[in-house]
């Protein structure tokens, strides 16, 4: 492509890319980081590099449903051709499910509502193309072009709550899953910077979370509140040599995928926060998966705490009929996969039993149906039962799955109370304070 006559046209623009990887290799975040470097090397100025996670329930995703947006100042023709060439060169186009999309917006960005829908629900390829045409954005599709959805969503996203991720990459041709990242240094990095960073390790389950086991170029990634914390942690990590490193601004750890729901309006493939009351004792089934049933008085909802959520299942098992909860997670196959739960009330269990005899102090026994109690030693009778309260193993508050089972978008409790918190109308405000 000839750039004659265009070199001096330098503007602020947004570039979005998605769907460049396959289960056999590559990663859109890597391609994005490399694209940012190429743009910089060609004299452009990178203003921001964003990693936007989209609806985690999308069936077309390869891994974490990530898309990349780059805000850059430079020549748009040159930027578009650099991005297109990089996609041609690096995207795993041989894989049937890799369908890249690229967008470049000059004048304005697509509406934030498009990104909201892509994060919480479902968008179409036609909708993404229309969003590009509405703002005169240039775009390119490869194969069926599904990646244009993520590309448009990435540039449209308003990150009202944002965190950071420091991604360290290895050679993209190393298609092995074995990586050398010193676990001791990772644990130290977590200890020194938590809760400024999170999900590097899962101390309770003694696992490393930030090193993938898939054949992609990510060596490890450190998540945290801001670039300072993640850089501090990154500098403590000892690993094999990296080929590329980048800091992304991201919607990870923000609960951006959760919407308020009620049992009457849940849609397959969206993620919700739903209030309810426990109806029956939780059941541990085959494989260690725990089933919790709740109701809103009219409808019922089955909630699942799957085996990988490990110790979180003990929280669910400790719930009892009558406890009031607020459950959060993805609604799939007509059940809600729990990510976190707020226990609103878990009153002590009321136990009704036989009293002690007032005359001789021995335990009385039932005198028969509706006849009260009788002391078998001295014959004293009593109508009043003994009422005691059983201490509960669970108390009101928030509980979450461990780091090893956490979704990219789920906000860890170490970041503070969930911000989406907006009491549903059928509960009084006091319930939530
Ligand atoms: P990578 O992180 O490397 O990009 P991935 O796990 O993000 O891999 P993709 O290969 O990008 O997965 O596949 C996800 C596909 O689903 C993309 O084509 C993207 O445009 C599309 N997609 C994402 N969110 C939605 C949505 N809400 N509705 C419809 N399509 C979506």
Boltz pocket constraint, residues with backbone or C-beta under 6 A from the ligand:
constraints:
  - pocket:
      binder: B
      contacts: [[A, 18], [A, 19], [A, 20], [A, 21], [A, 22], [A, 26], [A, 27], [A, 28], [A, 29], [A, 54], [A, 55], [A, 58], [A, 60], [A, 61], [A, 62], [A, 63], [A, 64], [A, 65], [A, 66], [A, 67], [A, 97], [A, 99], [A, 117], [A, 118], [A, 119], [A, 120], [A, 121], [A, 122], [A, 123], [A, 124], [A, 145], [A, 146], [A, 147], [A, 148], [A, 149], [A, 150], [A, 151]]
      max_distance: 6.0
